Structure formats: C-alpha cells, structure tokens
C-alpha cells in the first residue's frame, strides 16, 4: 500500500516516524523551508548557518519525538524547538541580531496584515528599504511575534506555546512592536504627506 505523504497529516507523519525513524525525512521535507525562513527572519544568520541550525533542530526532533505531546500541534512543537535553537545559537555567538532576513515582500505582507496601514503610503523602493531596516532593527522579542503572526500565520495559542508566554504578553509584544515600528517610521518620514 502506497502512502500519500502530501495528503498525510502531521499527526500521521509523527506516527510513521515513531514506527520507523527513517520516516523523519517526510517531516523534514514538509517543514525545512518554513523553518529555514523562520530562522532567517528572526536572526542575522547566513543561509548556511540557518541550515546548520535546522540540522540541530531535526536532530532534537529525532531524539525527542517519543516524548512529543500529541495534544499540541506538531507545527507548534517544531517551531518552538527552532526558536529555542536559534536563540541558543545567537547567545553562543555572543551578539545580538543586527540585520535579519526580513525581505521586502515579507515587509509588505507584515505592513498589510498587521493593520499598521502604511504599506499604501510607502511609494518608492528607498522608503521601502528604510521600512525594512526599521523592522529588522526591532528587538527579537517584538520581531519574532510579528513574524509568527503575520508571516507564519500562527494563532495566539500557537504563539503562546512557541514563545512560552501568556496570551496577554504575546498581544502586548505584538502591539508594542507595531507601535515602535510606527514611531520610527514617522520619525524617518516614511509616510506620504496628506
């Protein structure tokens, strides 16, 4: 009997991994790109470093899959492992992110989805590049919740599980991140004059 991996749920794939560890490749195939971009969006790491982090992530998944609590979504669990592994790598390197992997397409999506409402007002590439620098300069705690909410489309419950903070704190971080972004954007004149 042939199994259709693309139509299998994460839960089915986890069961397959528990039956045969070689099946981890199916979860890796499903999540590698998503997690790669998540690492790049919340850190300053190069593509090669992000790939190394993901190797560590999937090694941890492999070692801990037996203790996976299926009352959680697998995606939430693997994003939490990825976040923690990335933060550990940042700490190990002894520096904080300076320039991260938020790209202009991501920025437009964040601006549109977050209700900040200035994506229509930023009319040229130079201003968009400045907005990108502002977003990249946000502290990790704000940037990561914005990425999780607006790019990864995680629910508040999933975000709470990933960042291990209560819902009120997650909402506060999200609102504060947007407020800091708007304040800096106004100071740099990124809005069209009415």
VMD Tcl script that draws the C-alpha trace (Angstrom):
set ca {
  {0.00 0.00 0.00}
  {1.46 3.33 -1.07}
  {1.19 6.20 1.40}
  {0.47 9.66 0.00}
  {2.76 11.83 2.08}
  {1.38 15.14 0.78}
  {-2.10 14.17 1.93}
  {-0.96 12.84 5.31}
  {-1.48 14.96 8.40}
  {1.40 15.91 10.66}
  {-0.03 13.51 13.23}
  {0.09 10.66 10.71}
  {3.68 11.51 9.83}
  {4.65 11.59 13.52}
  {3.15 8.10 13.92}
  {5.14 6.96 10.88}
  {8.34 8.33 12.45}
  {7.57 6.52 15.70}
  {7.17 3.28 13.72}
  {10.30 3.86 11.63}
  {12.76 6.70 12.38}
  {13.76 6.82 8.70}
  {10.37 8.43 8.06}
  {11.65 11.63 9.71}
  {12.62 12.67 6.20}
  {8.93 13.26 5.43}
  {8.57 15.74 8.28}
  {11.85 17.35 7.27}
  {10.61 17.73 3.69}
  {7.39 19.32 4.93}
  {8.98 21.77 7.38}
  {12.51 22.53 6.15}
  {11.67 25.61 4.03}
  {9.19 27.06 6.55}
  {11.68 26.71 9.39}
  {14.57 27.94 7.26}
  {12.76 31.22 6.59}
  {11.66 31.48 10.21}
  {15.30 31.24 11.35}
  {16.36 33.81 8.74}
  {13.55 36.20 9.71}
  {14.32 36.21 13.43}
  {18.12 36.08 13.26}
  {21.11 37.53 11.46}
  {22.41 34.12 10.40}
  {23.52 33.36 6.87}
  {21.74 30.70 4.83}
  {24.50 28.22 5.69}
  {24.20 28.95 9.42}
  {20.41 28.63 9.22}
  {20.85 25.21 7.60}
  {23.19 24.19 10.43}
  {20.59 25.31 12.96}
  {17.96 23.23 11.17}
  {20.25 20.19 11.32}
  {20.33 20.69 15.08}
  {16.55 21.19 15.16}
  {15.82 17.94 13.36}
  {18.36 16.08 15.47}
  {16.42 17.29 18.54}
  {13.14 16.27 16.89}
  {14.60 12.83 16.20}
  {15.83 12.44 19.79}
  {12.62 13.73 21.38}
  {9.85 12.51 19.07}
  {8.92 9.80 21.58}
  {8.11 12.47 24.16}
  {6.08 14.61 21.73}
  {2.77 15.52 23.39}
  {0.13 14.98 20.72}
  {-2.27 17.35 22.50}
  {-0.17 20.05 20.78}
  {0.19 20.60 17.08}
  {3.43 19.22 15.68}
  {3.99 22.52 13.86}
  {3.87 24.41 17.16}
  {6.31 21.98 18.75}
  {8.81 22.15 15.88}
  {8.61 25.97 15.71}
  {9.29 26.11 19.46}
  {12.34 23.87 19.07}
  {13.52 26.01 16.14}
  {13.05 29.25 18.06}
  {14.93 27.94 21.09}
  {17.75 26.51 18.96}
  {18.08 29.82 17.11}
  {18.17 31.82 20.35}
  {20.79 29.43 21.74}
  {22.89 29.98 18.61}
  {22.56 33.76 18.98}
  {23.69 33.54 22.60}
  {26.54 31.20 21.69}
  {27.81 33.70 19.12}
  {27.74 36.36 21.83}
  {25.97 39.01 19.83}
  {22.51 40.17 19.07}
  {20.91 40.21 15.63}
  {21.85 43.29 13.69}
  {20.37 42.67 10.29}
  {17.91 39.90 9.75}
  {16.27 38.15 6.86}
  {13.06 40.18 6.56}
  {12.72 40.79 2.84}
  {10.67 43.48 1.12}
  {7.92 41.03 0.16}
  {7.71 39.92 3.78}
  {7.69 43.54 4.90}
  {4.77 44.42 2.63}
  {2.83 41.46 3.98}
  {3.57 42.42 7.60}
  {2.53 46.01 6.96}
  {-0.69 44.95 5.25}
  {-1.65 42.16 7.67}
  {-0.73 43.97 10.87}
  {-3.12 46.83 10.34}
  {-0.27 49.32 10.52}
  {-1.73 50.63 7.29}
  {1.29 52.36 5.83}
  {2.06 49.90 3.04}
  {-0.06 52.00 0.68}
  {1.79 55.13 1.76}
  {5.28 53.86 1.06}
  {5.65 54.66 -2.61}
  {9.24 54.04 -3.56}
  {11.94 51.44 -3.08}
  {14.11 53.73 -0.97}
  {11.31 54.25 1.55}
  {10.51 50.55 1.50}
  {14.20 49.79 2.17}
  {14.09 52.20 5.14}
  {10.95 50.49 6.46}
  {12.74 47.15 6.10}
  {15.67 48.47 8.16}
  {13.27 49.62 10.88}
  {11.61 46.22 11.07}
  {14.98 44.46 11.08}
  {16.14 46.72 13.93}
  {13.27 45.78 16.23}
  {14.34 43.74 19.24}
  {13.93 39.99 18.72}
  {11.03 39.71 21.18}
  {8.90 42.05 19.03}
  {10.10 40.90 15.64}
  {9.53 37.20 16.35}
  {5.89 37.65 17.36}
  {5.29 39.80 14.27}
  {6.87 37.12 12.07}
  {4.88 34.34 13.77}
  {1.59 36.22 13.48}
  {1.81 37.85 10.07}
  {4.17 35.64 8.06}
  {3.80 32.22 9.68}
  {0.07 32.87 10.34}
  {0.17 31.34 13.79}
  {-2.79 31.73 16.16}
  {-2.32 33.38 19.54}
  {-2.49 29.95 21.17}
  {0.28 28.63 18.92}
  {2.36 31.75 19.51}
  {1.91 31.32 23.29}
  {3.22 27.75 23.04}
  {6.14 28.70 20.80}
  {7.42 31.69 22.80}
  {6.25 30.31 26.17}
  {4.46 33.49 27.21}
  {0.83 34.12 28.22}
  {-1.65 35.47 25.69}
  {-1.66 38.96 27.21}
  {2.12 39.17 26.94}
  {2.08 37.96 23.33}
  {-0.60 40.54 22.44}
  {1.37 43.22 24.27}
  {4.60 42.33 22.44}
  {2.78 42.42 19.12}
  {1.16 45.80 19.83}
  {4.38 47.26 21.22}
  {6.35 46.04 18.19}
  {3.86 47.71 15.85}
  {3.95 50.91 17.92}
  {7.76 51.07 17.90}
  {7.76 50.45 14.14}
  {5.22 53.27 13.55}
  {7.10 55.68 15.79}
  {10.38 55.10 13.97}
  {8.65 55.24 10.56}
  {7.10 58.61 11.42}
  {10.45 59.99 12.62}
  {12.07 58.94 9.35}
  {9.30 60.48 7.25}
  {8.12 57.28 5.61}
  {4.52 58.47 5.41}
  {3.08 60.33 2.46}
  {2.12 63.88 3.26}
  {-1.65 64.45 3.06}
}
mol new
graphics top color blue
foreach p $ca { graphics top sphere $p radius 0.5 }
foreach p [lrange $ca 0 end-1] q [lrange $ca 1 end] { graphics top cylinder $p $q radius 0.2 }
display resetview
